[in-house]
């Protein structure tokens, strides 16, 4: 039985203690210096583009434009809104089931344009949802149905464009308004197609439900996030607590993918969290999620997913390029900045699983 919490705690202890040789080595390191956010962002994007398959990049860009069309058509109650994305859903499913992870790497990258975050979010949640479904052993037909629920899960938000782009945290009244989007989304879909699949409606209606507490929370920082969950769990508001048999499995998968994607990306009112912080935050509230689905998310995404910017104990900064099976904290890294924050013209590749003296100290958010 996998125990991710134990692994995380072990990682923290190893970082805090370290070996004598590591301690001596760190004493000789220059003071911590970090390149500017703009420089790091540019370097990461260049690194990503160099290692991406052009077909995946084109597919992601085209899928994003089609998602915008879906939500525009749905706002007009057009039946085409439920079918125009299907060819892209097929292609994304083909790539992921074929073991091609470039589309997943793009889903974990920063939004190219923050004003369009809803559409990037919906697309990314769909990709992450499919990856979880593959890990759970779903067949192709089930994956397609699950993916359709994922890309339609936030359809009700088309009614609140101004609130979505508000640069500060929503007021209590505004939060209550936005929370209605699940019910509104369900009504929009039933208006478009009165025979729409019950499983897809379950996703739209239930994806913010949790096994122990409601899942909708304004997040300013990781401590606010954890405090919110603990408060809701301890208060045990009966109307918001539901048992697993009342939340569809599709909704539980999309709900977890939604939380993971939202936390690892910027919003107009807050910064993003690193994948490590995100997993830690989710595990602090693990009883709100199905164990098997949560385990599958972590196994498929990793602790430090491909594309994550990390700082090593050597003070070098690099990008995770490949995960090593059995070594969740020791991936292969492309080092792009040396310990003096100087960008390397040719990245240096380091396999942390083969070098016990070097480890990931933390993630670097840009």
Residue, then its C-alpha position, 0 to 999 in steps of 0.5 A: x500500500x503506497x504511503x505518499x505522506x510517509x515519502x514526503x516526510x522522509x524527503x523533508x527529514x533527508x533535506x533537513x539532515x543531509x549527509x556530512x559530505x553534503x553539509x560540508x559541500x553546502x558550506x562552500x556554496x556561494x550565497x543563494x542567488x536567483x535569476x529574475x522571474x522574467x529570465x527564468x520564465x524565458x529560459x524554461x519556455x525555451x527549454x520546453x520548446x526544444x524538447x516538445x513534439x511539434x505535433x503536440x504543441x499544435x494539438x494543444x493550441x488547436x484544442x484550446x481554440x476549440x474549447x473557446x468555441x465550445x463555451x461560446x456556442x454553449x452560451x448561445x445554447x447551440x447543440x454543436x457545443x457538445x460535439x465540436x471538441x470530440x475530434x480533439x478529445x480523440x487525439x488527446x486520448x490517443x497521445x496519452x494512451x500511446x505513452x506520449x506525454x508532451x500534451x501533459x507537459x503543456x497542460x502543466x506549463x504556465x498559461x500563455x495568456x492569463x485572461x484566457x485562464x478559464x479555457x486553458x484550465x478546462x483543457x488542462x483539467x481534461x488532459x489530467x483527468x484522462x491521465x488519471x483515467x488511464x491509470x485507473x485502467x479505463x477503456x477507450x469509450x469510458x475515457x472519452x465519456x470521462x473526458x467529455x465531462x471534464x471539458x464541460x465541467x465549468x460550462x456554468x462559468x460562462x455566465x460570470x465573465x467579469x467575476x472570473x477576471x477580477x484581479x482581487x479575491x471575490x467578496x463573500x457575495x460574489x463567491x456565493x454567486x460563482x458557487x452556483x455555476x455547477x447548477x447553472x452548468x447543468x441547466x445549460x447542458x440540459x437545455x442544449x440536449x435534454x437527453x445528455x448523459x447522466x454521467x456528464x451531468x453528474x460531473x458538472x453538478x458534483x465535481x466540487x463535492x468532497x467526501x468530507x467537506x465542500x471543495x470550493x475555496x478562495x485560495x490566497x496562499x497554501x496556509x489559507x488553503x489548508x486552514x479552509x479545509x481544516x475549518x470545514x472538516x471540523x465544522x462538519x456542516x451536514x448539508x455539504x458532507x456527502x458519502x462516496x456513494x453519492x458522488x460519481x467516480x467521474x466527478x471525483x476524478x474531475x474534482x481532484x484534477x480540477x484542484x490540482x490544475x487550479x493550484x499549480x497555475x496562476x489566477x488573476x488574484x493569486x500566484x501558483x503553487x509548486x507541484x510539491x506544495x500542491x500534493x502536500x496541500x491535497x494530502x493534508x486533506x486526503x480524506x476529502x478524496x478517494x484514496x485510489x484516485x488520489x494515489x493514481x494522480x500522484x503515480x501518474x503526475x509524480x511529485x516533481x512532474x516533467x517541466x517543473x523548475x527546481x533548485x538543487x542543494x548545489x544552488x543550481x536551477x534546472x527543469x525536470x526532464x524525466x521521472x525515474x520509476x521508483x525514485x519519485x524525488x530523484x528525476x533527471x534534471x536539465x540544469x539551466x542556471x549555475x549556482x551563481x544564477x548564470x544561465x548555461x548556454x548548454x544545459x547540463x543533464x543530471x540524473x539525481x537517482x544516480x547521484x546521492x550527493x545532489x537532491x531537490x531543495x525546493x521548487x522555483x515558481x515563475 
